[in-house]
Amino acid sequence: MSTIKTTNITHGSNSGTANMVLASDGGITFAKKPALGRQVLEQFYTPCDGSTIATSAGDVTVQNVTGVMTNTASYADTTGSTITYTPPTGATQVIYEFQFLFSVVDLHNIGHWKFYVDSDEVTNARFTVEADNRLETLVNFKWGFNIGGSAVTATGRQASWSSGKVLKLQCRDYGTGDEMKLHQTYYWDGGFGNQFSQPSIGITAIG
């Protein structure tokens, strides 16, 4: 068995930039992206446990959620949902995902959510969760950002995205008699029981 050692591969007609560069860590860079259509450029999904994720633009540290979040009739950041992210060069879409447990405080619990990019609310992403008779449910919020063209605040479209943007959800109770809680069960193992349920967060960049 033989081994070919090189750092660059270049077509015979190309006297300039190498067509393919082989990095010492095993990474491969193409002068022109292979014609495979849309591709996942970067992706991660993790519990909100304070983990640090290496990305193409540097490390991203997710929030560390260790207990229940109770709410009021005023908007507050949903614990675990905040992340600052810069997509890789060439990204045309960024998909944000956040999963959390929605549970009961009052007999009829209702919660409202808003989604933000920096200080701009993505108004088309507003949603409400309602649960009657002491129900609880996992909520999986997912939103896709298109990159390029004219920015549209309502959908979150970005004209360009080359530096860190803060993505987060905010939530509130419907009212004082319709209170909810997050990240904690109401029922467990055939009875009542407050069990911690850690949320998860993820990003997918497509180009």
Secondary structure, DSSP 8 states (H G I E B T S, - for coil): ------SEE--TT--SS-SEEE-TTS-EEESS--S-SS-EEEEEEEESBS-EEEETTEEEE--B--S-EE--SS-EE-TT--EEE---TT--EEEEEEEEEEEESSSEEEEEEEEEETTEE-GGG-EEEEEESS--EEEEEEEEEEBSSS-BTTTTBBS---S-EEEEEEEEESSTTS-EEESB-SEETTEE---B---EEEEEEE-
